[in-house]
């Protein structure tokens, strides 16, 4: 069945440095790749997404890259801030979206 | 402008009972998906509905069922509840493919 692998499971980054989270997916029919941020006790919030006809997308400090041949995509957060601390989920699919297991990001002061 | 609304927000049920969870999508959104999120894990896909038809089903037993109504709202039903069904149940709506917005979820506790 479809599977999305996400690494690392935990990431600690000094404030101001960059953070990178990587995901791979198994279903070659996947065309939509969203990233969600979930703070403790809250709903997942869409932060950025990319479709398979685009290789890279940027929104202020957040960027996502997609390599459809290798079936992997990554989230890059630059100039990290304390409010970036949360759990981040990648997902892949088309009609149905399958999530990775999440990365807990800690921003160290 | 209302987002995705789910009811109830919290629910406590006894093993063996039945539960119905409800979701109203964002106005104009025709697609609704249901996810189960166990503490510390990613959302697990249960169902997707588009224009009242089931478009996808995850790896969940037949005790789980859902439907979508003409106004695009949706219900998730779970029969014969088990302790392991305790989780946050999330509903997400989308205008079509992608761009899913999640509701706040229903926290189900089975005792």
HADDOCK unambig.tbl for C-alpha pairs under 7 A between the chains (distance, minus, plus):
assign (segid A and resid 32 and name CA) (segid B and resid 98 and name CA) 6.44 0.50 0.50
assign (segid A and resid 42 and name CA) (segid B and resid 104 and name CA) 6.75 0.50 0.50
assign (segid A and resid 43 and name CA) (segid B and resid 102 and name CA) 6.47 0.50 0.50
assign (segid A and resid 43 and name CA) (segid B and resid 103 and name CA) 6.62 0.50 0.50
assign (segid A and resid 43 and name CA) (segid B and resid 104 and name CA) 5.14 0.50 0.50
assign (segid A and resid 44 and name CA) (segid B and resid 102 and name CA) 6.48 0.50 0.50
assign (segid A and resid 89 and name CA) (segid B and resid 42 and name CA) 7.00 0.50 0.50
assign (segid A and resid 94 and name CA) (segid B and resid 97 and name CA) 6.39 0.50 0.50
assign (segid A and resid 94 and name CA) (segid B and resid 98 and name CA) 7.00 0.50 0.50
assign (segid A and resid 95 and name CA) (segid B and resid 97 and name CA) 5.58 0.50 0.50
assign (segid A and resid 96 and name CA) (segid B and resid 48 and name CA) 6.41 0.50 0.50
assign (segid A and resid 96 and name CA) (segid B and resid 56 and name CA) 6.33 0.50 0.50
assign (segid A and resid 98 and name CA) (segid B and resid 45 and name CA) 6.35 0.50 0.50
assign (segid A and resid 99 and name CA) (segid B and resid 42 and name CA) 6.08 0.50 0.50
assign (segid A and resid 99 and name CA) (segid B and resid 43 and name CA) 6.18 0.50 0.50
assign (segid A and resid 99 and name CA) (segid B and resid 44 and name CA) 6.89 0.50 0.50
assign (segid A and resid 100 and name CA) (segid B and resid 42 and name CA) 6.03 0.50 0.50
assign (segid A and resid 101 and name CA) (segid B and resid 41 and name CA) 5.46 0.50 0.50
assign (segid A and resid 101 and name CA) (segid B and resid 42 and name CA) 4.48 0.50 0.50
assign (segid A and resid 102 and name CA) (segid B and resid 41 and name CA) 6.83 0.50 0.50
assign (segid A and resid 102 and name CA) (segid B and resid 42 and name CA) 5.85 0.50 0.50
